[in-house]
Amino acid sequence: MTDLLNPGKFFILGFDGIQPDKSFLSLIESYPPAGIIFLGSNYRSPEQLKSLITRFRRIIGKDIILSVDQEPGRVQRLKDGFPESLSPREYVTAGRVDDYANWCEQTAATLSNIGINLNLAPVVDMTPFGRSSPVLSHRSFGDDVNKVIEYSEILIEAHRKYNILTCAKHFPGLGSASGDPHERLSVSDESEEKFIDYHWKPFIAAATQGVDLLMTTHLLAKALDDENPATYSSKLISMIRERIGFNGPVISDDLLMTGAGDCDNIGTGAVKALEAGHNMVIISKDVTVQRRALERVVAKYKSDENFREKIDRSEYAIKKIKEKISTR
């Protein structure tokens, strides 16, 4: 790498509306990102999204990461033209494993046909009995470790058959916490032992199964790092590598979520997340904020040798995941 760093390669960016505006197109032409994230507001039909993906590939390249949160249940961003699902808990409670496997298969096939190559799923967070987590309402497979592992592995395998990458989330375990990171920083008082013996078992299983990426979230787990949420914690990233045994790319949750901090400081947040060891960060919209973050990464790169070394390692991890896209 040189001083002519393209900071976009460490970002997954999104935009508002059915079509990107000129300011977003100008941004991704100047700083081609590692990937694009699609939200429900970007989608009208399979044909419309397929055309949009073709356009992004012409601008950025064929190895661009094209991602969406297409979970079963409430967070299913793409609806028209896609199979409908029950909530994860309903599948588990009713023992409808075959129906769930069929949904995973049909969803992966439809994503593949459109051109999506990364589904930001499965949710592997445990939700202990008696604990209500609003952010995981209708998103978690429940409180039984073996069931969470079983249903997560079904999704991973179905997507692999259709050459689609998968991402286990939300480390270190959002089901342990109070507070929705979309609205404020989530906080967990769970013990380190409970994380290791309970919350992390599905993450370890997903890593063993060959999940392609792992996502952290804006959660302060006091027993693991009493100063920094996972988004900015080098301790938590080290635990992903050493305790979970995951060596693939680690990505942040959306830095626009309130739990990540003040919107005016997202540029600093992006630098902190990359410094902590994340390989990529997500900013789902707001081209002004995105540009500010990209420029902040460039400034840090030029002024900090340690940051440059960290970025070099991230670049290698991103290259390896893009090789998966090109060979699948």
C-alpha positions as a LaTeX table, in Angstrom:
\begin{tabular}{lrrr}
\hline
Residue & $x$ (\AA) & $y$ (\AA) & $z$ (\AA) \\
\hline
Met1 & 0.00 & 0.00 & 0.00 \\
Thr2 & 1.07 & 3.57 & $-0.59$ \\
Asp3 & 0.07 & 7.03 & 0.55 \\
Leu4 & $-2.57$ & 6.82 & $-2.18$ \\
Leu5 & $-4.72$ & 4.70 & 0.10 \\
Asn6 & $-8.26$ & 3.93 & $-0.99$ \\
Pro7 & $-10.05$ & 3.88 & 2.39 \\
Gly8 & $-13.22$ & 2.58 & 0.75 \\
Lys9 & $-11.86$ & $-0.96$ & 0.70 \\
Phe10 & $-12.45$ & $-1.15$ & 4.47 \\
Phe11 & $-16.09$ & $-0.02$ & 4.27 \\
Ile12 & $-19.46$ & $-1.48$ & 3.38 \\
Leu13 & $-21.67$ & 1.45 & 2.40 \\
Gly14 & $-25.36$ & 1.96 & 1.71 \\
Phe15 & $-27.65$ & 4.67 & 0.41 \\
Asp16 & $-31.18$ & 6.04 & 0.65 \\
Gly17 & $-33.96$ & 5.25 & $-1.81$ \\
Ile18 & $-34.55$ & 3.01 & $-4.79$ \\
Gln19 & $-31.68$ & 4.54 & $-6.77$ \\
Pro20 & $-28.41$ & 6.04 & $-5.47$ \\
Asp21 & $-28.12$ & 9.78 & $-5.96$ \\
Lys22 & $-25.26$ & 11.59 & $-7.69$ \\
Ser23 & $-23.42$ & 12.32 & $-4.43$ \\
Phe24 & $-23.30$ & 8.63 & $-3.48$ \\
Leu25 & $-22.23$ & 7.59 & $-6.97$ \\
Ser26 & $-19.50$ & 10.22 & $-6.90$ \\
Leu27 & $-18.31$ & 8.93 & $-3.52$ \\
Ile28 & $-18.03$ & 5.29 & $-4.58$ \\
Glu29 & $-16.29$ & 6.27 & $-7.81$ \\
Ser30 & $-13.71$ & 8.26 & $-5.82$ \\
Tyr31 & $-13.40$ & 5.67 & $-3.03$ \\
Pro32 & $-14.58$ & 2.27 & $-4.32$ \\
Pro33 & $-15.90$ & 0.43 & $-1.24$ \\
Ala34 & $-15.39$ & $-3.20$ & $-0.31$ \\
Gly35 & $-19.11$ & $-3.65$ & $-0.53$ \\
Ile36 & $-22.64$ & $-2.31$ & $-0.65$ \\
Ile37 & $-25.37$ & $-3.03$ & 1.90 \\
Phe38 & $-28.97$ & $-3.03$ & 0.70 \\
Leu39 & $-31.85$ & $-2.05$ & 2.98 \\
Gly40 & $-35.57$ & $-2.53$ & 2.47 \\
Ser41 & $-35.84$ & 1.06 & 1.26 \\
Asn42 & $-33.52$ & 0.21 & $-1.65$ \\
Tyr43 & $-35.74$ & $-2.61$ & $-2.91$ \\
Arg44 & $-38.78$ & $-2.72$ & $-5.15$ \\
Ser45 & $-38.47$ & $-6.02$ & $-7.01$ \\
Pro46 & $-35.92$ & $-8.70$ & $-7.91$ \\
Glu47 & $-35.54$ & $-7.20$ & $-11.38$ \\
Gln48 & $-34.93$ & $-3.68$ & $-10.04$ \\
Leu49 & $-32.27$ & $-4.89$ & $-7.57$ \\
Lys50 & $-30.61$ & $-7.08$ & $-10.20$ \\
Ser51 & $-30.28$ & $-4.05$ & $-12.48$ \\
Leu52 & $-28.87$ & $-1.97$ & $-9.62$ \\
Ile53 & $-26.30$ & $-4.65$ & $-8.81$ \\
Thr54 & $-25.17$ & $-4.72$ & $-12.44$ \\
Arg55 & $-24.66$ & $-0.96$ & $-12.23$ \\
Phe56 & $-22.58$ & $-1.19$ & $-9.05$ \\
Arg57 & $-20.42$ & $-3.92$ & $-10.54$ \\
Arg58 & $-19.65$ & $-1.72$ & $-13.53$ \\
Ile59 & $-18.59$ & 1.12 & $-11.22$ \\
Ile60 & $-16.69$ & $-0.82$ & $-8.53$ \\
Gly61 & $-15.74$ & $-4.22$ & $-9.95$ \\
Lys62 & $-17.00$ & $-7.78$ & $-10.17$ \\
Asp63 & $-15.58$ & $-8.78$ & $-6.79$ \\
Ile64 & $-17.67$ & $-6.26$ & $-4.84$ \\
Ile65 & $-19.41$ & $-7.58$ & $-1.71$ \\
Leu66 & $-23.18$ & $-7.21$ & $-2.15$ \\
Ser67 & $-24.91$ & $-7.72$ & 1.18 \\
Val68 & $-28.31$ & $-7.74$ & 2.83 \\
Asp69 & $-29.88$ & $-8.74$ & 6.16 \\
Gln70 & $-32.17$ & $-11.51$ & 4.91 \\
Glu71 & $-33.01$ & $-13.28$ & 8.16 \\
Pro72 & $-36.09$ & $-15.37$ & 8.82 \\
Gly73 & $-38.75$ & $-13.35$ & 10.61 \\
Arg74 & $-38.84$ & $-9.63$ & 11.28 \\
Val75 & $-35.55$ & $-8.58$ & 9.68 \\
Gln76 & $-36.17$ & $-9.78$ & 6.15 \\
Arg77 & $-35.20$ & $-6.73$ & 4.10 \\
Leu78 & $-36.27$ & $-8.07$ & 0.70 \\
Lys79 & $-39.89$ & $-9.20$ & 0.64 \\
Asp80 & $-41.66$ & $-9.12$ & $-2.76$ \\
Gly81 & $-40.44$ & $-12.05$ & $-4.82$ \\
Phe82 & $-38.89$ & $-13.81$ & $-1.81$ \\
Pro83 & $-40.29$ & $-16.72$ & 0.23 \\
Glu84 & $-42.10$ & $-15.72$ & 3.40 \\
Ser85 & $-40.90$ & $-17.11$ & 6.72 \\
Leu86 & $-41.99$ & $-17.72$ & 10.26 \\
Ser87 & $-39.99$ & $-16.17$ & 13.08 \\
Pro88 & $-36.97$ & $-18.21$ & 14.21 \\
Arg89 & $-38.62$ & $-19.01$ & 17.55 \\
Glu90 & $-41.76$ & $-20.29$ & 15.77 \\
Tyr91 & $-39.72$ & $-22.69$ & 13.65 \\
Val92 & $-37.98$ & $-24.05$ & 16.75 \\
Thr93 & $-41.06$ & $-24.24$ & 18.98 \\
Ala94 & $-43.12$ & $-26.07$ & 16.34 \\
Gly95 & $-40.23$ & $-28.31$ & 15.33 \\
Arg96 & $-40.58$ & $-27.22$ & 11.71 \\
Val97 & $-36.99$ & $-27.84$ & 10.78 \\
Asp98 & $-37.83$ & $-29.05$ & 7.26 \\
Asp99 & $-39.90$ & $-25.94$ & 6.55 \\
Tyr100 & $-37.04$ & $-23.79$ & 7.78 \\
Ala101 & $-34.51$ & $-25.66$ & 5.63 \\
Asn102 & $-36.76$ & $-25.13$ & 2.60 \\
Trp103 & $-36.99$ & $-21.41$ & 3.37 \\
Cys104 & $-33.19$ & $-21.19$ & 3.61 \\
Glu105 & $-32.79$ & $-23.04$ & 0.31 \\
Gln106 & $-35.33$ & $-20.90$ & $-1.56$ \\
Thr107 & $-33.96$ & $-17.68$ & $-0.07$ \\
Ala108 & $-30.38$ & $-18.53$ & $-1.02$ \\
Ala109 & $-31.45$ & $-19.45$ & $-4.56$ \\
Thr110 & $-33.32$ & $-16.15$ & $-5.00$ \\
Leu111 & $-30.44$ & $-14.09$ & $-3.59$ \\
Ser112 & $-28.02$ & $-15.86$ & $-5.91$ \\
Asn113 & $-30.21$ & $-15.23$ & $-8.95$ \\
Ile114 & $-30.32$ & $-11.50$ & $-8.17$ \\
Gly115 & $-26.58$ & $-11.25$ & $-7.52$ \\
Ile116 & $-26.38$ & $-10.86$ & $-3.73$ \\
Asn117 & $-23.26$ & $-12.67$ & $-2.47$ \\
Leu118 & $-23.41$ & $-12.02$ & 1.30 \\
Asn119 & $-26.33$ & $-12.61$ & 3.62 \\
Leu120 & $-25.69$ & $-10.97$ & 7.00 \\
Ala121 & $-27.06$ & $-14.01$ & 8.82 \\
Pro122 & $-27.38$ & $-16.20$ & 10.84 \\
Val123 & $-28.25$ & $-14.59$ & 14.15 \\
Val124 & $-26.54$ & $-16.87$ & 16.65 \\
Asp125 & $-27.32$ & $-14.84$ & 19.78 \\
Met126 & $-28.67$ & $-16.81$ & 22.71 \\
Thr127 & $-31.73$ & $-15.40$ & 24.47 \\
Pro128 & $-31.76$ & $-16.94$ & 27.98 \\
Phe129 & $-35.13$ & $-18.01$ & 29.31 \\
Gly130 & $-36.96$ & $-15.18$ & 31.03 \\
Arg131 & $-34.93$ & $-12.43$ & 29.39 \\
Ser132 & $-36.60$ & $-10.14$ & 26.89 \\
Ser133 & $-34.38$ & $-8.45$ & 24.33 \\
Pro134 & $-36.39$ & $-6.04$ & 22.14 \\
Val135 & $-33.75$ & $-5.95$ & 19.41 \\
Leu136 & $-33.85$ & $-9.74$ & 19.16 \\
Ser137 & $-37.63$ & $-10.02$ & 19.25 \\
His138 & $-38.52$ & $-12.52$ & 16.51 \\
Arg139 & $-34.83$ & $-12.76$ & 15.51 \\
Ser140 & $-33.28$ & $-15.29$ & 17.89 \\
Phe141 & $-33.62$ & $-19.06$ & 17.77 \\
Gly142 & $-34.03$ & $-19.09$ & 21.55 \\
Asp143 & $-32.28$ & $-20.31$ & 24.68 \\
Asp144 & $-31.28$ & $-23.88$ & 23.70 \\
Val145 & $-27.65$ & $-23.92$ & 22.54 \\
Asn146 & $-28.08$ & $-27.07$ & 20.47 \\
Lys147 & $-31.13$ & $-25.68$ & 18.64 \\
Val148 & $-29.42$ & $-22.37$ & 17.89 \\
Ile149 & $-26.45$ & $-24.26$ & 16.48 \\
Glu150 & $-28.65$ & $-26.62$ & 14.45 \\
Tyr151 & $-30.72$ & $-23.89$ & 12.81 \\
Ser152 & $-27.72$ & $-21.65$ & 12.21 \\
Glu153 & $-25.83$ & $-24.43$ & 10.46 \\
Ile154 & $-28.81$ & $-25.14$ & 8.19 \\
Leu155 & $-28.71$ & $-21.53$ & 6.96 \\
Ile156 & $-24.93$ & $-21.53$ & 6.49 \\
Glu157 & $-24.98$ & $-24.76$ & 4.48 \\
Ala158 & $-27.93$ & $-23.74$ & 2.28 \\
His159 & $-26.22$ & $-20.48$ & 1.36 \\
Arg160 & $-22.91$ & $-22.18$ & 0.68 \\
Lys161 & $-24.65$ & $-24.39$ & $-1.90$ \\
Tyr162 & $-25.58$ & $-21.24$ & $-3.78$ \\
Asn163 & $-22.17$ & $-19.57$ & $-3.39$ \\
Ile164 & $-23.40$ & $-16.97$ & $-0.91$ \\
Leu165 & $-21.26$ & $-15.86$ & 2.02 \\
Thr166 & $-22.74$ & $-15.85$ & 5.54 \\
Cys167 & $-22.04$ & $-13.84$ & 8.68 \\
Ala168 & $-22.57$ & $-14.91$ & 12.31 \\
Lys169 & $-23.82$ & $-12.11$ & 14.58 \\
His170 & $-23.91$ & $-10.27$ & 17.05 \\
Phe171 & $-20.72$ & $-10.87$ & 19.04 \\
Pro172 & $-20.23$ & $-11.10$ & 22.01 \\
Gly173 & $-23.92$ & $-12.04$ & 22.37 \\
Leu174 & $-26.69$ & $-9.48$ & 22.18 \\
Gly175 & $-29.11$ & $-11.75$ & 24.02 \\
Ser176 & $-27.09$ & $-11.16$ & 27.18 \\
Ala177 & $-27.76$ & $-7.43$ & 27.16 \\
Ser178 & $-30.28$ & $-4.77$ & 28.00 \\
Gly179 & $-30.92$ & $-1.97$ & 25.54 \\
Asp180 & $-31.31$ & $-1.88$ & 21.79 \\
Pro181 & $-28.08$ & $-0.70$ & 20.08 \\
His182 & $-30.21$ & 0.96 & 17.41 \\
Glu183 & $-31.33$ & 3.36 & 20.16 \\
Arg184 & $-28.53$ & 3.36 & 22.76 \\
Leu185 & $-25.43$ & 1.48 & 23.81 \\
Ser186 & $-26.37$ & $-2.04$ & 24.91 \\
Val187 & $-24.92$ & $-3.18$ & 28.23 \\
Ser188 & $-24.39$ & $-6.69$ & 29.59 \\
Asp189 & $-23.70$ & $-7.69$ & 33.19 \\
Glu190 & $-23.17$ & $-11.33$ & 32.22 \\
Ser191 & $-20.10$ & $-13.05$ & 33.67 \\
Glu192 & $-17.14$ & $-14.06$ & 31.51 \\
Glu193 & $-17.90$ & $-17.68$ & 32.34 \\
Lys194 & $-21.46$ & $-17.35$ & 31.03 \\
Phe195 & $-20.19$ & $-15.88$ & 27.78 \\
Ile196 & $-17.69$ & $-18.70$ & 27.35 \\
Asp197 & $-19.93$ & $-21.57$ & 28.41 \\
Tyr198 & $-23.18$ & $-20.37$ & 26.85 \\
His199 & $-23.29$ & $-17.32$ & 24.58 \\
Trp200 & $-20.19$ & $-18.21$ & 22.58 \\
Lys201 & $-20.96$ & $-21.84$ & 21.79 \\
Pro202 & $-23.00$ & $-21.00$ & 18.65 \\
Phe203 & $-20.24$ & $-18.65$ & 17.47 \\
Ile204 & $-17.67$ & $-21.42$ & 17.89 \\
Ala205 & $-19.94$ & $-23.86$ & 16.05 \\
Ala206 & $-20.48$ & $-21.37$ & 13.21 \\
Ala207 & $-16.72$ & $-20.83$ & 12.90 \\
Thr208 & $-16.22$ & $-24.60$ & 12.77 \\
Gln209 & $-19.00$ & $-24.92$ & 10.18 \\
Gly210 & $-17.17$ & $-22.41$ & 7.97 \\
Val211 & $-19.19$ & $-19.22$ & 8.35 \\
Asp212 & $-17.42$ & $-16.58$ & 6.27 \\
Leu213 & $-17.61$ & $-13.44$ & 8.43 \\
Leu214 & $-18.40$ & $-12.48$ & 12.00 \\
Met215 & $-20.13$ & $-9.28$ & 13.12 \\
Thr216 & $-19.75$ & $-7.46$ & 16.43 \\
Thr217 & $-22.31$ & $-5.06$ & 17.82 \\
His218 & $-22.47$ & $-1.96$ & 20.00 \\
Leu219 & $-22.49$ & $-3.82$ & 23.30 \\
Leu220 & $-20.52$ & $-3.07$ & 26.45 \\
Ala221 & $-19.84$ & $-6.43$ & 28.12 \\
Lys222 & $-18.36$ & $-5.31$ & 31.42 \\
Ala223 & $-16.82$ & $-8.67$ & 32.30 \\
Leu224 & $-14.90$ & $-8.74$ & 29.01 \\
Asp225 & $-13.93$ & $-5.08$ & 28.57 \\
Asp226 & $-15.25$ & $-2.57$ & 31.10 \\
Glu227 & $-14.17$ & 0.43 & 29.02 \\
Asn228 & $-15.04$ & $-0.23$ & 25.38 \\
Pro229 & $-18.03$ & $-1.73$ & 23.59 \\
Ala230 & $-17.23$ & $-4.57$ & 21.21 \\
Thr231 & $-17.22$ & $-2.10$ & 18.30 \\
Tyr232 & $-14.07$ & $-0.45$ & 19.66 \\
Ser233 & $-12.55$ & $-3.24$ & 21.75 \\
Ser234 & $-9.27$ & $-4.86$ & 20.74 \\
Lys235 & $-9.80$ & $-7.24$ & 23.68 \\
Leu236 & $-13.02$ & $-8.55$ & 22.14 \\
Ile237 & $-11.43$ & $-8.92$ & 18.70 \\
Ser238 & $-8.61$ & $-10.91$ & 20.30 \\
Met239 & $-11.21$ & $-13.15$ & 21.93 \\
Ile240 & $-12.84$ & $-13.74$ & 18.54 \\
Arg241 & $-9.49$ & $-14.94$ & 17.23 \\
Glu242 & $-8.31$ & $-16.87$ & 20.29 \\
Arg243 & $-11.48$ & $-18.09$ & 22.06 \\
Ile244 & $-13.88$ & $-18.45$ & 19.14 \\
Gly245 & $-11.15$ & $-19.62$ & 16.76 \\
Phe246 & $-12.42$ & $-17.48$ & 13.90 \\
Asn247 & $-9.81$ & $-16.26$ & 11.42 \\
Gly248 & $-12.00$ & $-14.68$ & 8.77 \\
Pro249 & $-13.03$ & $-11.01$ & 8.39 \\
Val250 & $-14.67$ & $-9.33$ & 11.36 \\
Ile251 & $-17.08$ & $-6.51$ & 10.53 \\
Ser252 & $-18.80$ & $-3.92$ & 12.67 \\
Asp253 & $-22.51$ & $-3.40$ & 13.02 \\
Asp254 & $-23.81$ & $-0.23$ & 11.39 \\
Leu255 & $-21.94$ & 2.77 & 12.80 \\
Leu256 & $-25.04$ & 4.92 & 12.23 \\
Met257 & $-26.81$ & 3.10 & 15.06 \\
Thr258 & $-27.09$ & 5.29 & 18.16 \\
Gly259 & $-25.27$ & 2.69 & 20.25 \\
Ala260 & $-22.09$ & 3.32 & 18.25 \\
Gly261 & $-21.89$ & 6.92 & 19.49 \\
Asp262 & $-22.53$ & 10.43 & 18.28 \\
Cys263 & $-23.24$ & 10.66 & 14.54 \\
Asp264 & $-20.86$ & 13.65 & 14.32 \\
Asn265 & $-18.00$ & 11.40 & 15.46 \\
Ile266 & $-18.55$ & 8.46 & 13.13 \\
Gly267 & $-15.28$ & 9.23 & 11.37 \\
Thr268 & $-13.42$ & 8.77 & 14.65 \\
Gly269 & $-15.55$ & 5.70 & 15.34 \\
Ala270 & $-14.58$ & 4.12 & 12.05 \\
Val271 & $-10.90$ & 4.64 & 12.84 \\
Lys272 & $-11.35$ & 3.21 & 16.35 \\
Ala273 & $-13.17$ & 0.14 & 15.02 \\
Leu274 & $-10.42$ & $-0.53$ & 12.47 \\
Glu275 & $-7.75$ & 0.09 & 15.10 \\
Ala276 & $-9.45$ & $-2.44$ & 17.37 \\
Gly277 & $-9.05$ & $-5.08$ & 14.68 \\
His278 & $-12.22$ & $-4.97$ & 12.60 \\
Asn279 & $-11.46$ & $-5.60$ & 8.96 \\
Met280 & $-14.47$ & $-3.69$ & 7.65 \\
Val281 & $-17.06$ & $-1.27$ & 9.03 \\
Ile282 & $-20.63$ & $-0.63$ & 7.90 \\
Ile283 & $-22.17$ & 2.80 & 7.38 \\
Ser284 & $-25.59$ & 2.15 & 5.90 \\
Lys285 & $-26.42$ & 5.64 & 4.55 \\
Asp286 & $-25.73$ & 9.39 & 4.77 \\
Val287 & $-23.11$ & 10.27 & 2.18 \\
Thr288 & $-21.85$ & 13.24 & 4.23 \\
Val289 & $-21.05$ & 11.01 & 7.18 \\
Gln290 & $-19.58$ & 8.34 & 4.91 \\
Arg291 & $-17.25$ & 10.81 & 3.20 \\
Arg292 & $-16.13$ & 12.21 & 6.54 \\
Ala293 & $-15.32$ & 8.71 & 7.79 \\
Leu294 & $-13.36$ & 7.81 & 4.66 \\
Glu295 & $-11.31$ & 10.99 & 4.89 \\
Arg296 & $-10.66$ & 10.41 & 8.59 \\
Val297 & $-9.23$ & 6.95 & 7.81 \\
Val298 & $-6.92$ & 8.47 & 5.18 \\
Ala299 & $-5.67$ & 11.08 & 7.66 \\
Lys300 & $-5.02$ & 8.43 & 10.29 \\
Tyr301 & $-3.24$ & 6.23 & 7.78 \\
Lys302 & $-0.86$ & 9.02 & 6.82 \\
Ser303 & $-0.04$ & 9.98 & 10.42 \\
Asp304 & 0.10 & 6.68 & 12.32 \\
Glu305 & 2.48 & 3.83 & 11.45 \\
Asn306 & 0.74 & 1.37 & 13.80 \\
Phe307 & $-2.56$ & 2.08 & 12.07 \\
Arg308 & $-0.93$ & 1.47 & 8.68 \\
Glu309 & 0.27 & $-1.94$ & 9.86 \\
Lys310 & $-3.21$ & $-2.80$ & 11.13 \\
Ile311 & $-4.74$ & $-1.74$ & 7.82 \\
Asp312 & $-2.24$ & $-3.90$ & 5.90 \\
Arg313 & $-3.46$ & $-6.97$ & 7.81 \\
Ser314 & $-7.10$ & $-6.05$ & 7.18 \\
Glu315 & $-6.42$ & $-5.62$ & 3.49 \\
Tyr316 & $-5.14$ & $-9.19$ & 3.31 \\
Ala317 & $-8.26$ & $-10.52$ & 5.09 \\
Ile318 & $-10.54$ & $-8.63$ & 2.70 \\
Lys319 & $-8.59$ & $-9.92$ & $-0.29$ \\
Lys320 & $-9.11$ & $-13.50$ & 0.91 \\
Ile321 & $-12.88$ & $-13.04$ & 1.28 \\
Lys322 & $-13.10$ & $-11.47$ & $-2.16$ \\
Glu323 & $-11.29$ & $-14.49$ & $-3.56$ \\
Lys324 & $-14.16$ & $-16.57$ & $-2.20$ \\
Ile325 & $-16.60$ & $-14.40$ & $-4.12$ \\
Ser326 & $-14.67$ & $-14.74$ & $-7.37$ \\
Thr327 & $-14.22$ & $-18.52$ & $-7.07$ \\
Arg328 & $-17.71$ & $-19.44$ & $-5.89$ \\
\hline
\end{tabular}
